[in-house]
């Protein structure tokens, strides 16, 4: 990872930590003096060094093995843009912990139009404090409103009536998923990112705005049906908590390992006893996924069969064919883009002819294609009968 590279180059401290503590033995003054030689941080570092005492603001979390991430004050040429960004973030956050508090003035005014009450809220930064150092990584939210006093009369220029609906919660992204895992007590600081990466590699999830794939749903459905205990957050949380207690000397290793082994053996025996059912259920689910993945849509000619995407074993060519071709009830076959292009099924239909639309992914772009060779919406193409 980027942070790991910076650590190996002695530019930041060990990054796999959950601590929010910066102990004095890391050498505040020595780090700040090194940063004061860097033009990007010189002004802030010198201002902090002029203080009588160096006392960073700290959180509550403590890691007995490692302090919070901090810069060493060293510099190295040849860093790429991502490495420079992470190093800058760590450095500015370190400097910000020594700065004064930022202050925001918030006001709330009640306005009345007849018997109807309106609330006007405003906010303004009254003292910048640590924002001067950390502002590239903190979005300032100010909503400045005019100065008002009780009894003022205002002119109503217009009234806007809006109808709004509650928006669904945002999907997880990799960073927010790792944070949620931390809150739930799943995994450790060293394994959470790897767990998310494994979910991507096994194609259980997809996209930066995470969507669970059909395969992911199938796995969870199978486990919840035949071994719901293996999906228990409580079990995982307890094991992780007990492991942390071993590290802190509260519990004995043998005690935790034996208890975990007993619980896991029980779960594995339950799965083993239903191994055949698990295999059949999972296999049928995957077959349905693969089948649906290759169905472009209903055949637009016979309107009974499914229009499927097939790759010829003999020629390797990709084409579409109606399932009723195999029983002689239809004759529809259509050409599709060939490799190295990738073709994906969608639920869209063409507005010009009503035929299904596929998504084509090339090396440079993604585009949508109506599978009708004679679609009137395709300009400058010779009309062919399907």
C-alpha positions in Angstrom: 0.0 0.0 0.0 1.0 3.7 -0.3 1.3 4.1 3.5 3.4 1.0 3.7 5.8 2.4 1.1 6.1 5.7 3.0 6.8 3.7 6.2 9.5 1.6 4.6 11.1 4.8 3.4 11.1 6.2 7.0 8.8 9.1 6.1 5.9 8.1 8.4 5.4 5.9 11.5 3.9 2.4 11.3 0.5 2.8 9.6 -1.4 -0.2 10.8 -2.6 1.2 14.0 -5.9 2.3 15.5 -4.3 4.6 18.1 -5.3 8.2 18.5 -2.4 8.9 20.9 0.8 10.8 20.2 3.1 10.1 23.1 5.9 12.6 24.0 8.6 10.0 23.3 8.1 10.2 19.5 10.0 13.6 19.8 7.5 16.4 19.0 10.2 19.1 18.8 12.6 17.2 16.7 9.9 16.4 14.1 8.6 20.0 14.1 12.2 21.3 13.6 12.6 19.0 10.6 9.3 20.1 9.1 10.2 23.8 9.6 13.0 23.2 7.0 10.3 22.3 4.4 8.8 25.4 2.7 5.3 23.8 2.6 5.1 23.5 6.4 7.7 26.0 7.6 5.2 28.7 8.7 3.0 26.4 10.7 5.9 24.5 12.2 7.7 27.6 13.4 4.5 29.0 14.9 4.0 25.8 16.9 7.6 25.7 18.0 7.2 29.3 19.4 4.8 27.9 22.0 6.0 27.4 25.6 4.6 23.8 25.7 4.0 21.3 22.9 0.7 19.4 23.8 -1.1 17.7 20.9 -4.8 17.1 21.0 -5.5 13.4 21.2 -8.4 11.0 20.9 -9.4 8.2 23.3 -8.3 5.2 21.4 -5.0 3.6 22.4 -3.0 0.9 20.7 -0.4 -0.7 23.1 1.8 -1.7 20.1 1.9 1.6 18.1 1.1 5.3 18.4 -1.1 7.2 16.0 0.4 7.7 12.5 2.8 10.7 12.4 5.4 12.1 10.0 9.1 11.6 10.8 10.0 15.0 9.3 12.3 13.3 6.7 11.9 14.0 3.0 12.7 11.9 -0.1 12.8 12.8 -3.8 11.0 10.8 -6.4 7.7 10.2 -4.7 4.7 9.8 -7.0 1.6 12.0 -6.7 -0.4 9.5 -4.5 2.5 9.1 -2.1 2.9 12.9 -1.8 -0.8 13.3 -1.1 -0.8 10.7 1.7 2.4 12.2 3.2 0.9 15.7 3.1 -2.3 14.4 4.8 -0.4 12.8 7.6 1.9 15.8 8.1 -0.9 18.4 8.1 -3.0 16.3 10.5 0.1 16.0 12.8 0.6 19.8 12.7 -3.1 20.5 13.2 -3.1 18.6 16.5 -0.8 21.3 18.0 -2.9 24.2 16.7 -5.6 26.1 18.5 -9.2 25.1 18.4 -11.3 26.3 15.4 -14.6 28.1 16.4 -17.8 28.3 14.4 -20.6 30.8 15.2 -24.0 29.3 14.7 -27.2 31.3 14.7 -30.9 30.2 14.5 -33.6 32.7 13.7 -37.4 32.1 13.8 -39.3 34.0 11.0 -43.1 34.3 10.9 -45.3 34.9 7.9 -48.8 35.1 9.3 -49.2 32.0 11.5 -46.6 30.0 9.6 -43.2 29.7 11.3 -39.9 29.3 9.3 -36.5 28.5 10.7 -33.4 30.3 9.3 -30.1 28.7 10.2 -26.6 30.2 9.6 -23.0 29.5 10.4 -19.7 31.3 10.1 -16.1 30.5 11.0 -15.3 32.8 13.9 -11.7 31.5 14.5 -9.8 29.4 12.0 -7.3 27.8 14.4 -6.2 24.4 13.1 -8.2 25.0 9.8 -5.3 27.1 8.5 -3.1 24.0 8.4 -5.7 21.3 7.6 -8.0 23.2 5.3 -7.1 21.2 2.1 -8.6 18.1 3.9 -11.6 19.8 5.6 -14.6 21.2 3.7 -15.6 24.5 5.2 -19.4 24.7 5.6 -20.4 28.3 6.1 -23.9 29.7 5.6 -23.7 33.4 6.3 -27.0 35.1 7.0 -27.7 38.9 7.5 -27.6 40.3 11.0 -31.1 40.2 12.5 -32.6 41.3 15.8 -35.9 40.4 17.5 -38.8 42.4 16.1 -37.3 43.1 12.6 -39.7 43.2 9.7 -38.6 41.6 6.4 -40.0 41.8 2.9 -41.2 38.5 1.4 -40.1 38.5 -2.2 -41.5 35.0 -3.1 -42.6 31.7 -1.6 -41.3 28.5 -3.1 -43.2 25.2 -2.3 -41.1 22.1 -2.8 -42.0 18.5 -2.5 -39.1 16.3 -1.5 -38.7 12.6 -0.6 -36.3 11.0 1.8 -33.2 9.9 -0.1 -31.9 6.3 0.5 -28.7 6.0 2.5 -25.5 6.2 0.5 -23.9 2.9 -0.5 -20.7 1.8 1.2 -17.4 2.5 -0.5 -14.2 0.6 0.4 -13.3 3.2 3.0 -16.7 3.5 4.7 -17.0 -0.3 4.7 -13.7 -0.6 6.6 -15.0 2.0 9.0 -18.3 0.1 9.5 -16.3 -3.1 10.1 -14.3 -1.3 12.8 -17.5 -0.1 14.5 -18.9 -3.6 14.4 -15.7 -5.2 15.7 -15.1 -7.3 12.6 -11.5 -8.0 11.6 -8.5 -6.1 12.9 -6.7 -3.0 11.8 -4.3 -5.2 9.8 -6.9 -7.4 8.1 -10.0 -5.2 7.3 -8.7 -3.8 4.1 -7.6 -7.2 3.0 -11.0 -8.7 3.7 -12.7 -6.0 1.5 -10.1 -6.7 -1.2 -10.9 -10.4 -1.0 -14.6 -9.7 -1.5 -13.7 -7.8 -4.7 -11.4 -10.6 -6.0 -14.0 -13.3 -5.4 -16.6 -11.1 -7.2 -18.9 -11.0 -4.2 -19.1 -7.2 -4.5 -18.4 -4.7 -7.3 -17.9 -1.0 -8.0 -16.5 1.9 -5.9 -20.0 2.6 -4.7 -20.3 -1.0 -3.6 -23.0 -3.3 -5.0 -23.4 -6.9 -3.9 -23.2 -9.2 -6.9 -25.7 -12.0 -7.6 -22.9 -14.4 -6.6 -22.5 -12.6 -3.3 -26.2 -12.7 -2.6 -26.2 -16.4 -3.5 -23.4 -17.2 -1.0 -25.1 -15.3 1.8 -28.5 -16.9 1.0 -26.9 -20.4 1.1 -25.1 -19.8 4.4 -28.1 -18.2 6.1 -30.2 -21.2 5.1 -27.9 -24.0 6.2 -25.6 -22.4 8.7 -26.8 -19.0 9.9 -24.4 -19.0 12.9 -21.4 -18.6 10.5 -22.8 -15.2 9.5 -23.1 -14.0 13.1 -21.5 -10.6 13.7 -21.6 -11.3 17.4 -19.4 -14.5 17.1 -16.8 -12.7 15.0 -16.9 -9.6 17.3 -16.3 -11.8 20.4 -13.4 -13.7 18.8 -11.7 -10.4 17.7 -12.4 -8.9 21.2 -10.9 -11.9 22.9 -7.8 -11.7 20.7 -7.4 -8.1 21.6 -7.6 -9.1 25.3 -4.8 -11.6 24.8 -2.6 -8.8 23.4 -3.4 -6.7 26.5 -2.8 -9.6 28.9 -6.4 -9.8 30.1 -7.0 -13.4 28.8 -4.9 -16.4 28.3 -4.2 -17.5 24.7 -5.1 -21.2 25.3 -8.4 -20.2 26.8 -9.4 -18.1 23.8 -8.1 -20.6 21.2 -9.9 -23.6 22.8 -13.2 -21.7 23.0 -13.0 -20.5 19.4 -12.0 -24.0 18.2 -15.0 -25.5 20.0 -17.4 -23.0 18.4 -15.9 -23.3 14.9 -15.8 -27.1 15.0 -19.5 -27.1 15.8 -20.2 -24.8 12.8 -18.1 -26.9 10.4 -19.7 -30.1 11.6 -23.1 -28.6 10.9 -22.0 -27.6 7.4 -20.4 -31.0 6.8 -23.6 -32.8 7.8 -25.5 -30.9 5.2 -22.7 -30.7 2.6 -24.7 -32.3 -0.2 -27.7 -29.9 0.4 -25.3 -26.9 0.5 -23.6 -27.9 -2.7 -26.9 -28.5 -4.6 -28.4 -25.2 -3.4 -25.3 -23.2 -4.3 -24.8 -25.0 -7.6 -28.4 -24.3 -8.7 -28.1 -20.7 -7.6 -24.9 -20.2 -9.7 -26.5 -22.0 -12.7 -29.4 -19.6 -12.5 -27.0 -16.6 -12.3 -25.0 -17.7 -15.3 -28.2 -18.5 -17.3 -29.7 -15.1 -16.5 -26.4 -13.3 -17.2 -26.4 -14.6 -20.8 -30.1 -13.9 -21.5 -30.2 -10.7 -23.6 -34.0 -10.5 -23.4 -37.2 -12.0 -24.9 -36.9 -12.9 -28.5 -38.5 -10.0 -30.4 -39.4 -12.2 -33.4 -41.2 -15.3 -32.0 -41.9 -13.5 -28.6 -41.7 -16.9 -26.8 -38.1 -17.9 -26.6 -35.2 -16.2 -24.8 -32.5 -14.3 -26.9 -29.3 -15.7 -25.5 -25.7 -14.7 -25.9 -23.5 -17.6 -26.9 -19.8 -18.1 -27.8 -19.2 -20.8 -30.4 -16.8 -23.5 -29.1 -15.6 -24.1 -32.6 -14.9 -20.6 -33.9 -14.9 -18.6 -30.6 -17.3 -16.1 -32.2 -19.9 -14.4 -30.1 -23.5 -14.2 -31.3 -27.1 -14.0 -30.2 -29.6 -16.8 -30.8 -33.2 -17.5 -29.8 -33.7 -20.6 -27.7 -36.6 -21.6 -30.0 -34.1 -22.1 -32.8 -33.1 -25.4 -31.3 -36.7 -26.8 -31.6 -37.4 -25.2 -35.0 -39.9 -22.6 -33.8 -37.7 -19.6 -34.6 -34.8 -18.7 -36.9 -33.4 -15.6 -35.2 -29.6 -15.3 -34.9 -27.8 -11.9 -34.5 -24.2 -10.8 -34.7 -22.6 -9.3 -31.5 -19.3 -7.4 -31.0 -16.3 -9.8 -30.8 -13.3 -10.0 -28.5 -11.4 -8.1 -27.1 -14.7 -6.2 -26.6 -16.8 -7.3 -23.6 -20.6 -7.5 -23.9 -23.0 -7.3 -20.9 -26.7 -7.8 -20.6 -28.9 -4.9 -19.6 -32.6 -4.5 -18.8 -32.9 -1.7 -21.4 -34.8 -1.8 -24.7 -34.3 0.3 -27.8 -36.7 3.3 -28.1 -36.6 3.0 -31.9 -37.4 -0.6 -32.4 -38.1 -2.2 -29.0 -35.3 -4.8 -29.3 -33.0 -5.4 -26.3 -29.9 -3.3 -25.7 -26.5 -4.6 -24.6 -23.6 -2.8 -22.9 -20.3 -3.0 -24.8 -17.1 -2.4 -23.0 -14.0 -1.5 -25.1 -10.5 -0.6 -24.1 -11.4 3.1 -24.3 -15.1 3.5 -23.5 -18.4 2.0 -22.7 -21.3 2.2 -25.1 -24.8 0.8 -25.6 -25.9 -1.2 -28.6 -29.3 -2.2 -29.9 -28.9 -5.8 -31.1 -31.3 -5.3 -34.0 -29.1 -5.3 -37.2 -31.9 -3.4 -39.0 -32.8 -0.9 -36.2 -34.1 2.4 -37.8 -32.3 4.2 -35.0 -28.9 3.3 -36.4 -27.9 6.0 -39.0 -26.2 5.3 -42.3 -26.4 1.5 -42.0 -27.8 -0.8 -44.7 -31.1 -2.3 -43.6 -30.9 -6.1 -43.3 -33.5 -8.6 -42.4 -32.9 -10.3 -39.1 
